[in-house]
């Protein structure tokens, strides 16, 4: 026997909506939920079909956005590629790199429905930030892949990273490199304030709560300014 009230709350479905879907009035649905009125066979079939649809949708969504699906090897090569291309630019410090990584991951997901690096990003006041960045970078420094240096840009302290080797391009597809280059072309001249303000207009960041993980699925609701479809 289906616990209608429990299922309805699980999927945040109103009584009005469910009643309309199964062809009964709201007062009748209230009686059914309270156990004061039994379901007819056709009503029970409709309810089962209705909730089966929502459960299937939920399962498919969870499969798609099972984050993190972090690909550390891919991240290393992408990060080395970024540093080799733009790391020496005076405007490119840690904050700019955060946003570059975000746009690469989210643009790739929108365009191909696949994850490139699979990093988890959360919403902070300065824009999207990769959660595991410090851990990943620490390992790259220990492996002598990159070097961290302190700098300043317009009198503001800046953390920069310099590559100590070239990326292994055999681990990046032409499709991935094309998208990475598109993102670098679009954003690599922006300073930290500019690229942070831009990221605040992107729907995935805008709809997330403070410090909450940013949902990849919202790339499919992007405005024309950001959509790469």
RADA-V254601 format. One record per run of one state. SS is the DSSP state (h for helix, s for strand, l for the rest). FROM is the first residue (numbers start at 1). LEN is the number of residues. If there is no record, write none. Layout:
{{SS/FROM/LEN} {SS/FROM/LEN}}
This chain:
{{l/1/3} {h/4/7} {l/11/4} {h/15/8} {l/23/3} {h/26/9} {l/35/6} {h/41/24} {l/65/7} {h/72/15} {l/87/7} {h/94/19} {l/113/8} {s/121/4} {l/125/2} {s/127/4} {l/131/2} {h/133/10} {l/143/3} {s/146/8} {l/154/2} {s/156/8} {l/164/5} {h/169/3} {l/172/2} {h/174/14} {l/188/4} {h/192/8} {l/200/3} {h/203/5} {l/208/5} {s/213/1} {l/214/2} {h/216/6} {l/222/8}}
